């Protein structure tokens, strides 16, 4: 057939060669992109830029390549070049939240605070479920000493994207300096379960213990009325301050447990009794993934190991090492359980009304 139609033969061969060439170019471009990202991870931004420019020679319209090039220029401190690359990407149909994050960082590095605010607002309107953008906007507002706005962004990020850890981290730190440490305790523990092994984890572990001390140093805890377990008398919106009031009331029942001070052993007893009370009276009314985790660990016989993991490293390193050595099998079982059952938050369990007062 090809003898009769030599042009067809040339056309088919040419098409196949073009397809093979395009596939080879795409593979080479992706390999260059991977190499560039490795350079970025190791801090070699100059080589990352060099390699990304080579990748863009092969695929000049690749949005991800251009985004990484702008990011590399930002990391290298070349803000004008970074801005000239990233800004046009914000109008592309394939724009993603990370592009707004990078652009916001560039604006802040140029001290263009108003431009950064407008950028984050635009990004949040486009990606209203992006926890990262709420987190970055909150950090910007905190830098500008707009504390209420900062906290409200972190709380909205928690509501919209409950499994992104950054908003819990910033919200816990903010509530730690407030007059009511309940949310510092709750958000702090959630954060440690979502981001368990970073420098921020150690900071939040310390905030957790100090927040429990602050909670029980509040004289009003001693006069807290016991919760009314008659649900007919307690028909209020579950998304209200009632959640915090119930939490404080159930904690107040156990003040005798921590009469000798706050340490991991006292917290284990305190938190065990709290969880039993919570699920006796309020578990159905206020479903909360963190408390479900604690109850599961109680049922598995791993609650002591969990609390040692949570509080032990900051309470006393020597006591923590002693406990883990004496309870190695129990601790190993908890670690395996944690690896096999990653903690996940659920939507529609947002009980924070956003009110807080900073200690001045």
Rosetta blueprint (number, residue, H / E / L):
1 X L
2 X L
3 X L
4 X L
5 X L
6 X H
7 X H
8 X H
9 X H
10 X H
11 X H
12 X H
13 X H
14 X H
15 X H
16 X H
17 X H
18 X H
19 X H
20 X H
21 X H
22 X H
23 X H
24 X H
25 X H
26 X H
27 X H
28 X H
29 X H
30 X H
31 X H
32 X H
33 X H
34 X H
35 X H
36 X H
37 X H
38 X H
39 X H
40 X H
41 X H
42 X L
43 X L
44 X L
45 X H
46 X H
47 X H
48 X H
49 X H
50 X H
51 X H
52 X H
53 X H
54 X H
55 X H
56 X H
57 X H
58 X H
59 X L
60 X L
61 X L
62 X L
63 X H
64 X H
65 X H
66 X H
67 X H
68 X H
69 X H
70 X H
71 X H
72 X H
73 X H
74 X H
75 X H
76 X H
77 X L
78 X L
79 X H
80 X H
81 X H
82 X H
83 X H
84 X H
85 X H
86 X H
87 X H
88 X H
89 X H
90 X L
91 X L
92 X L
93 X L
94 X L
95 X L
96 X L
97 X H
98 X H
99 X H
100 X H
101 X H
102 X H
103 X H
104 X H
105 X H
106 X H
107 X H
108 X H
109 X H
110 X L
111 X L
112 X L
113 X H
114 X H
115 X H
116 X H
117 X H
118 X H
119 X H
120 X H
121 X H
122 X H
123 X H
124 X H
125 X H
126 X H
127 X L
128 X L
129 X L
130 X L
131 X H
132 X H
133 X H
134 X H
135 X H
136 X H
137 X H
138 X H
139 X H
140 X H
141 X H
142 X H
143 X H
144 X L
145 X L
146 X L
147 X H
148 X H
149 X H
150 X H
151 X H
152 X H
153 X H
154 X H
155 X H
156 X H
157 X H
158 X H
159 X H
160 X H
161 X L
162 X L
163 X L
164 X L
165 X H
166 X H
167 X H
168 X H
169 X H
170 X H
171 X H
172 X H
173 X H
174 X H
175 X H
176 X H
177 X L
178 X E
179 X L
180 X L
181 X L
182 X H
183 X H
184 X H
185 X H
186 X H
187 X H
188 X H
189 X H
190 X H
191 X H
192 X H
193 X H
194 X H
195 X L
196 X L
197 X L
198 X L
199 X H
200 X H
201 X H
202 X H
203 X H
204 X H
205 X H
206 X H
207 X H
208 X H
209 X H
210 X H
211 X H
212 X H
213 X H
214 X H
215 X H
216 X H
217 X L
218 X L
219 X H
220 X H
221 X H
222 X H
223 X H
224 X L
225 X L
226 X L
227 X L
228 X L
229 X L
230 X L
231 X H
232 X H
233 X H
234 X L
235 X L
236 X L
237 X L
238 X L
239 X L
240 X L
241 X L
242 X H
243 X H
244 X H
245 X H
246 X H
247 X H
248 X H
249 X H
250 X H
251 X H
252 X H
253 X L
254 X L
255 X H
256 X H
257 X H
258 X H
259 X L
260 X L
261 X L
262 X L
263 X L
264 X H
265 X H
266 X H
267 X H
268 X H
269 X H
270 X H
271 X H
272 X H
273 X H
274 X H
275 X H
276 X H
277 X H
278 X H
279 X H
280 X H
281 X H
282 X L
283 X L
284 X L
285 X L
286 X L
287 X L
288 X L
289 X H
290 X H
291 X H
292 X H
293 X H
294 X H
295 X H
296 X H
297 X H
298 X H
299 X H
300 X L
301 X L
302 X L
303 X H
304 X H
305 X H
306 X H
307 X H
308 X H
309 X H
310 X H
311 X H
312 X H
313 X H
314 X H
315 X H
316 X L
317 X H
318 X H
319 X H
320 X H
321 X H
322 X H
323 X H
324 X H
325 X H
326 X H
327 X L
328 X H
329 X H
330 X H
331 X H
332 X H
333 X H
334 X H
335 X H
336 X H
337 X H
338 X H
339 X H
340 X H
341 X L
342 X L
343 X L
344 X L
345 X L
346 X L
347 X L
348 X L
349 X L
350 X L
351 X L
352 X L
353 X L
354 X L
355 X L
356 X L
357 X L
358 X E
359 X L
360 X L
